[in-house]
């Protein structure tokens, strides 16, 4: 049984993760944390999913990694500097992992894949990913 916690559990995507984990036979939801909540509620997790905001994600990741809890990140706003900071922190915790996947939309993932295939046939092309106007971590 995989014990899963969620940073941003009350948000649009975080609540979907909570529901998916709750519905899964091989996972156990151990708790959710939102702005102002104590992260200690997630101390027993095997993995934590982060769907928060760019201004919160790095502190959340540092806390999880310091507690040797692996993370799956769906939050946008990662720069090369942030990736480097994450790699350096993970190097100090060799048994802890992180997956940063700032786009979980199957349409967007397929669009990126097909764009790579089509790029060699076009001089230029543009793909626009549009989010709803209330998206709190809009890229």
C-alpha positions as CSV (number, residue, x, y, z in Angstrom):
1,X,0.0,0.0,0.0
2,X,1.5,3.3,-1.1
3,X,0.9,6.1,1.4
4,X,0.2,9.4,-0.5
5,X,0.0,12.9,0.8
6,X,-1.0,16.0,-1.2
7,X,0.3,19.6,-1.1
8,X,-2.5,21.8,-2.4
9,X,-5.2,19.2,-1.6
10,X,-8.1,21.8,-1.6
11,X,-7.3,23.1,-5.0
12,X,-8.8,22.1,-8.3
13,X,-6.1,19.5,-9.3
14,X,-5.2,18.6,-5.7
15,X,-8.7,17.6,-4.9
16,X,-8.7,15.4,-8.0
17,X,-5.5,13.7,-6.8
18,X,-7.1,13.2,-3.3
19,X,-10.1,11.5,-5.0
20,X,-8.0,9.3,-7.3
21,X,-5.8,8.2,-4.4
22,X,-8.9,7.5,-2.2
23,X,-10.5,5.5,-5.0
24,X,-7.3,3.4,-5.7
25,X,-7.0,-0.1,-4.2
26,X,-3.2,0.1,-3.8
27,X,-2.9,3.6,-2.3
28,X,-3.8,5.2,1.0
29,X,-4.5,8.9,1.4
30,X,-2.6,10.0,4.5
31,X,-3.4,13.7,4.4
32,X,-3.6,17.0,2.6
33,X,-1.9,20.3,3.3
34,X,-2.9,23.8,2.1
35,X,-1.7,27.3,2.7
36,X,-1.1,27.8,6.4
37,X,-1.4,24.1,7.4
38,X,1.3,22.2,9.1
39,X,3.3,20.0,6.8
40,X,3.7,17.5,9.7
41,X,0.4,15.9,8.7
42,X,2.2,14.4,5.7
43,X,5.2,12.9,7.7
44,X,4.0,9.3,7.3
45,X,3.7,9.5,3.5
46,X,5.7,7.4,1.0
47,X,5.2,10.0,-1.7
48,X,3.7,13.5,-1.8
49,X,2.0,15.1,-4.8
50,X,2.4,18.8,-5.1
51,X,-0.2,20.9,-7.0
52,X,0.4,24.3,-5.4
53,X,1.9,27.5,-6.8
54,X,5.4,28.5,-7.9
55,X,5.8,30.6,-4.8
56,X,5.2,27.6,-2.5
57,X,6.5,24.6,-4.3
58,X,10.2,24.9,-3.5
59,X,9.6,25.1,0.2
60,X,7.2,22.1,0.0
61,X,9.8,20.1,-1.9
62,X,12.6,21.0,0.5
63,X,10.4,19.8,3.4
64,X,9.5,16.5,1.7
65,X,13.1,15.8,0.7
66,X,14.4,16.6,4.1
67,X,11.9,14.0,5.4
68,X,13.1,11.5,2.8
69,X,9.7,11.5,1.1
70,X,9.6,11.3,-2.7
71,X,7.6,13.8,-4.6
72,X,5.5,14.2,-7.8
73,X,5.2,17.8,-8.9
74,X,2.4,19.1,-11.0
75,X,3.1,22.8,-10.2
76,X,4.2,25.0,-13.1
77,X,6.9,27.7,-13.0
78,X,10.1,25.6,-13.0
79,X,13.1,27.4,-14.3
80,X,16.5,25.8,-14.9
81,X,17.7,27.4,-11.6
82,X,14.9,25.6,-9.8
83,X,15.7,22.3,-11.4
84,X,19.3,22.8,-10.4
85,X,18.3,23.6,-6.8
86,X,16.1,20.5,-6.7
87,X,18.9,18.3,-8.1
88,X,21.3,19.6,-5.5
89,X,18.9,18.9,-2.7
90,X,18.1,15.4,-4.0
91,X,21.9,14.6,-4.2
92,X,22.0,14.9,-0.4
93,X,19.1,12.3,-0.2
94,X,20.0,9.5,-2.6
95,X,17.0,7.3,-1.7
96,X,14.5,10.1,-2.4
97,X,13.1,10.9,-5.8
98,X,11.3,13.6,-7.6
99,X,9.2,13.7,-10.8
100,X,8.4,17.2,-12.1
101,X,5.6,17.0,-14.7
102,X,4.0,20.5,-14.9
103,X,1.5,19.3,-17.4
104,X,-0.7,16.3,-16.7
105,X,-3.2,17.0,-19.5
106,X,-3.1,14.2,-22.0
107,X,-3.9,16.6,-24.9
108,X,-1.0,18.8,-24.1
109,X,1.4,15.8,-23.7
110,X,0.3,14.4,-27.1
111,X,0.5,17.9,-28.7
112,X,4.1,18.2,-27.6
113,X,5.0,14.8,-28.9
114,X,3.3,15.4,-32.3
115,X,4.9,18.8,-32.5
116,X,8.4,17.3,-32.3
117,X,7.4,14.9,-35.1
118,X,6.0,17.6,-37.3
119,X,8.7,20.2,-36.7
120,X,11.0,18.8,-39.4
121,X,8.3,19.5,-42.1
122,X,7.7,23.1,-41.3
123,X,9.8,26.3,-41.4
124,X,7.9,27.6,-38.3
125,X,4.9,26.7,-36.2
126,X,3.3,27.8,-33.0
127,X,1.4,25.8,-30.4
128,X,-0.6,27.7,-27.8
129,X,-1.7,26.1,-24.6
130,X,-4.5,28.0,-23.0
131,X,-5.7,27.7,-19.4
132,X,-8.9,29.0,-17.7
133,X,-8.5,32.5,-16.4
134,X,-8.6,31.5,-12.7
135,X,-5.7,29.1,-12.9
136,X,-3.6,30.1,-9.9
137,X,-0.2,28.8,-11.2
138,X,-0.7,29.8,-14.9
139,X,2.5,29.6,-16.8
